[in-house]
Amino acid sequence: MNTIPFPPTKCARGAVHLLLGAVLALCAFLPRIAEAAETGKPLPDLKGAALEGAVPSTRGKVLLLDFWASWCAPCRKSFPALEGIHQRYKARGLVVFGVSVDEDAGAMKRFLQQHAVSFSIARDQAHKLAEAVKVPTMPTTLLVDRRGVIRFVNSGFRGAETEALLAKQIEQLLSDSK
């Protein structure tokens, strides 16, 4: 079969540029994925992370540390689940702590007006804590044992599936020796 050579059209050149841009963006993101938060590492000191807002006491407690942002659609869906987890496990020694990575404090406040919770919230405006634990995506939930060691890292929120996984992991950490 004979093919007739033809000059690339603007549309074809645009598609090539778009594909090249996507490949470059993916390459820039891959090292970040490889460096995601690691289990078995101690959680950095929350008080030294320059967070805006009250940091709850976690000494001797299991910590669910949730990184979120007002622009994150799965974060909106996760907040009712996190509130339910907070209510269910707080008497057994679980501390739920939400850390917003919003640069705009107003955006965070508007989000919290629409998605009110009773657990502690702070803002990591400078992203010091998020960078220290290498948060890969929003939302990311870390479960930290009573000794301050990151035991589980959960990225994203997939409704009932994520809730069940978190409950299983929390039960395991709460039943570990006090």
Number of C-alpha atoms within 10 A of each C-alpha: 3 4 5 5 6 6 6 9 9 9 9 11 11 12 12 12 12 12 12 12 12 12 12 11 11 11 11 11 12 10 10 14 13 11 12 16 24 18 15 13 13 15 21 14 11 13 11 9 16 16 21 15 12 12 16 16 11 20 12 13 20 26 27 25 19 24 26 27 21 22 13 13 13 17 22 19 14 21 19 14 17 22 16 13 19 19 14 12 17 14 9 12 16 26 24 24 23 22 26 25 23 19 15 12 16 11 14 20 14 12 16 15 10 9 15 13 16 12 15 14 22 19 24 22 18 15 19 15 23 20 13 13 18 17 24 21 17 21 22 20 24 24 26 27 27 20 14 20 19 23 17 19 20 18 18 17 21 11 12 11 9 16 17 11 12 22 14 11 14 22 14 11 22 18 9 11 6 12
